[in-house]
Amino acid sequence: MAELKGVGVIGWGAYIPRFRIRAEDIAKVWGWDPSVPKGLGLSEKSVAYIDEDSVSMGVEAALNAVRRAGVEPSRIGAVFVGSESKPYAVKPSATIIAEAVGATPHTMASDLEFACRAASEGLRAALGLVSSGQVEYALVVASDTAQANPGDVLEFSASSGAAAFVVGSASDAVAVVEGVYTYVSDTPDFWRRDGSKYPRHGEGFTGEPAYFAHIEGAVKGLMEELGLKPSDFDYVVFHQPNGKFPLKIAKRLGFPPEKVKTGLVTPLIGNTYNASALLGFARVLDHAEPGARVLVAPFGSGAGSDAYSFIVTERVVEARERAPGVDDYIASKAYVDYALYAKYRGLIHRI
């Protein structure tokens, strides 16, 4: 386990596109039984507009995080972006976001890769850099316009959204980190080869031995190292590929469902991939009372999981007022049919 002293999250932000498509409308187009998305705990998902991408959404979330942090952007010494749907194959998204928030030019900036866990890698790195004194503040952005082959079961959940966090000193933190534990292996549950437009998945590997085994390994490792048990946590946030898996892993680890519900966003907006667990964490910070202990466990296919323990501070109350919350974005919505969804997401190609 990485020992991190005197560091935490000092600002957080979210962004969710306004447009939604109902899972039943996707099922109708492709001949799926409507019980399939319902069985996965999915009702609708967010849809990025035609002029939105992972960078533009990341900028919105990052600006909200910086507002909540209340720091001068030029003091941000590192910007990390986690995404598996970057608009450029060769050109960093991190430099664009760093420029947009005012962090350039005296900052490091990197795009990270590890499927849905890439942004969590960035959060680990940011916490380490600040804890070691190498930078004063760091910005971490998770953003995806998640992709799925039309008609594939992934299309029910693959959605769009972003979350961002400013990391700084514990004395200014809204949530102080107690520790983080990582568990990884080479497990081919989900992948996209170079040049392929859509990802593929090995259905037999998606739950076991990928999602459940890795999150369980990370969470159990964290609790053992910190001497904690499920009853010590007030809120629990897991990666949310659908609405069913987080509740199942919670039960397996001994967490009651009520500790999961506040951070559960997937049934309403779908799986935002890199932003999935981190949007859930942002939602918890929108609601959690000072003194609460929060477990956050992102997961990335390929495969790996991080488990974090945070303690919420009194600073969270005032910081909430500086930017819209996750629920504000969830509530602001307009439905589109499959034709508009296909147009917005570039599924229709004209010759």
N, C-alpha and C positions, 0 to 999 in steps of 0.2 A: 504494500500500500504506500502511496506517495504521502509523505508528511508535509502538510501545508500549514504554515503559521502566519497569522496576522493578515489574512486576505479573504476577500469575498466579493459578492456581486453588489455593486453600488447603484446600478440602474438597469432596468429591463424594458423591453419594448416588443410590440407585436404588430403584425399586419396580416389581414385576411381579405382577399378580394371580395367585392360585393356580390358577385354573381354566384348562383347555386344551380345545380341540377339534381333532381331527385333520382335516387337509385332505381326506383320503379320505372322511370322513363328510359334509363339505360337498358334495363332488363327487357323492356317491351321491344326496343329496336332490334336486339340480338337474340330474342327468343328464349331468354333465361326465365326460369321459374322465379317469380317475385320473392319466394321464400328464401332464395339463396342470399341476397344481400341482407335480408332481415335476420337470417341465421347468423350472419357475421356481425350483427349489431350496427348495420349501416343504413342510414335513412337518406342522406344527401351529401353532396360534397361541394367545396368551393371551386370556382372556375376562374382562372386568371383571364382578364380581358385581352383583347387582341394586341394592345400596346403594353402589356405587362410581361415581365420576365423575372427570373430569380434575382437579378440585380436591382431592378426598380422596386420590387417588394422588399428586398434586403435594405435598401436605402430608407424606406419608410419605417421599418422596424428599428433600424439603427438610430434614426433621428429621435424616435420616441425614447429609446434607451438613454441616449445622451441627454435629452431633456430631463429625464428622471434622475440621472446621475448628477446633473448640475455642475459639470466640469467643463473647462475650456477644451474643445476638441483638439487643439494643437498639442495638448499634453498627453494625448493617447499615443503610446509608443509602439503599439502592435495592433494590427487588424487582421483577423483570421475569418475566412468565409468557408463554410461547409455547404456543398451543393452537389447533386448529381444531375442537374439540369442547367448547367451554365450556358449562357447565350453564345459564348465564344469557345471553340475548341482549343485555340491558342491565343490567349490574352487573359490576364487575371481579372477576375471580378473584384478582388479585394482592393485593387488600386482605384477602381471606379467608386466603390462605396467609401473608401477612405477620403477621396477627393470631395465627394458629395457632402460628407459630414464635417469637413474642415480639418481632417487629421494630417493631411500631407503638408510638406514633403518629408518632414523629419520623423518618419515612422517606418517600421517594417510592415510588409503586407504580403499575405500568402493565401492561396486557395488550397484547401485540403481535400483529401480523398479517402473515403472509407465508407462508401454507400451512405446509409442513413446515419452513420456514426461520425461522419467527417467533422461536423460542427462540435460534437462532443470532444473530439481530439483537440479542436481549437480551444475549447473551454479549459481542458486540462493544461494545455500549453500556456494559456493566458494566466491561469492561477499560479503556475510555476514561475513564470517570468516576473509577475508582480511580487510573489512571495520572496523570491531571491533578490529583489531590488534591481533587476535589470531594466525594468520599465516602471513608470509610475502608474499608468493606466493601460488597459488593453480592451479592445472591442472584439466581440465574437458574434458572428452573424450566421444564422441557419436559414436557408431559403431554398425552396424548390417549387417549380411548376411540374409536379410529378407526372411522369409519363407512363402510359400503358397501351399495349397493342389493342386497338378497337375490337371489342367483343370478348376480350380476355377477362377473366374474373377480377384481375387487378383494376380494371376500369371502374369498378364500383367504388373503389377507395382512393385511387391515385388523384390527389388534389393539389391545391396551391396555397402557400402561406409562408410567413417568415417570422422569426423570433430573433432578438438580439439582446446581448448583455454587455454591460461595461463592468470590468473587473478592476478593483482597486483595494485600498487598505481596509482592513477590518474595522478601523475606527470610523469609517464613512459608509460601511456596508449596510444594505437592507437585509442581506443574508450572508452570514459568515460560514465558510466551509470548514467542516470538521475533518474530512478526509475523502479520498477517492480510491477506488479499487477497480482494476481492469482485468478482463478475462477474454482471451482471444484464441481462435484456432482457424485452421484452413478448412472451412465448411462451405461447399458450393451450393448454397440455397437460392441464390439470386445473382444475376450477372447480366452485363451487356457488353458484347464484343465491340472492338473499334469498328466504326462504320455502321453498326446496327442502329436503326432508328428507335427500337423499343427494347426494353429489358426482357429477359426470360427468367423463369423461376422453376426450381425443382420442387414440386408440390410436396413430395414425400419428406423433404428436408426443411420445409418452411417453419413448422412448429418445432419438432424434434428432428435432428439435434441442433438446430440453429437458435431460434428465438428463446425457447424456454431454458435450454441448457446453459446458454451464455449469460442470460440475465440472472438466472439462479446462481451461477458460479460467481458473478460479480457481486451480487447482493449479499450472499452468504460470506464471501471473503471480506467485504466491508464490515459487516456486523461482527464478525469474529475479531477483526483487527481493532475495532473501536469498542468492543465489549458491549454491543447493543443487541437488542432483540426487537421483534416486530412491534411490541407494545410501546416501545420508546419513541416511535414515529407517529406524528399527527397527520401527515399527508404523505402519499406515495404516488409517484409518477413513473410510469413505464412507457417505453416506446409503444406506439399505437398503430400497428398496421391495419387493425380493424377494431371494432368495439368489444370483441369477445376475448382476445388474447390477454389484454391487461388484467381483466378480472380473473382469468384462469391462472395466470402466474402469481397474482396476489394471493389467491386461495392456496396455491401450492407452497408459497413461502410463509403463510400464516398471517397475512394481512386481511382484515375485514374489508368488504367492498366499500363501506362508507369512507374509508381513508383514501380510496382511489377516485371517487366520483368527482371531487372538485377539480382534479387535473385531467379529467377525461374529456377530450374535445372531438375525437374521431367520429362518433356517431352523428355529429352535427356538421362537420366540415371535411371529413375524410382524412386520409393519411397524407400529411404534408411532408413525409419522408424526413429530411434532416431537421425540419422544424417540429416534428411530431411530439416527441417527449419534451422538447424545450418550450414549445407553445403551452404544453400542459404545465410546466414549471412556471411560466409567466402567469398563467391563470391562477395558480396557487398563490403566487406573490400578490396578485390582485385581491385576494381574499384572506390570506392567513393572518392570524393574530401574532403579535410579537411574542417571542419565546417558543414558537412552534418549531418542531424538528421535521424537516422535509427530506425524503429519500427521492432521488432522481436517478433513473436507470435507462439511459438511451441504449439503443441496439443498432448495429449495422450488419447487413448481410456480408458474408464472406469469411469469417463472421466474428463479431466481438461486441462486448458490452462494457460500459463504465457504470459504476454505482457511486453516487455522491451523497454525502450527508451535509445538509445546511441547517443552520439555526437562524430563524428570522429575528430581526431586531426592530426596535421601535421606529427606526428611520423609515420603515416601509410605509407607514401610515401617511406621512406627508408626501412622500415620493409618488404615491398613487395619483395624486391630483394633477400631476404635471403632464400626463399623456393619456390617451384612450386605453381602456383595458381590453382584454381578449373578449369578454362578453359584449362589449360595445361593438366590436367588429362582427361577432357572431349574429347579433341582433339586426345589424344593418345589411339587408340582403334583398336580392331580386332574383326570381327564378327564370331560367332560360330553358328552352327545349333542346333536344339532341342536335338539331340542325345548327342552332346558334352556338352551342357548345363546340361542335365540330369546326365551325368557322373560327371561333376565338382561339382554339388550340391548334389550328393549322392541320386538321385532319383531312381537309379538302384541298386537292391540288389541281390548279387549272393549267392547261397546256396552252 
